[in-house]
Amino acid sequence: MTKIASWITAGSGQEGKALAGVRIAARLKQSGRAETKVVFFGPGVQLLDEASGELREALESLKGAGVPILACQFNAQQLGATDRLKAYGVDLQSAGDVLVQLTEEGYQVVGY
């Protein structure tokens, strides 16, 4: 099966860009066409922490579809968002480790 990871670095003011990555991941998973994961890195971690409106709804849909949501643990620490993101169900890991793991597992990484 195809494996696709959405790598989201879109920050404040770029919600639409992040929303595209989140929505495509949910649709691919729901259609059964691909295994998907969503990873937030850099400015994307702050956007994830502050998500509201359409982006928050899309993230809820993503979680409901069983798509893993990951974020850089170091970015979360810098923002003081570690506890909030963990409580929301985000898996915090080193972005470098995640990127290596994704490529080793055969994921195509698509940036948003």
Buried (B, 14 or more C-beta within 10 A) or exposed (E): EEBBBBBBBBBEEBBEBBBBBBBBBBBBBBEEEBBBBBBBBBBBBBBBBBBEEEBBEBBEBBBEBEBBBBBBBBBBEEBEBBEBBBEBEBBBBEBEEBBEBBEEEEBEBBBB
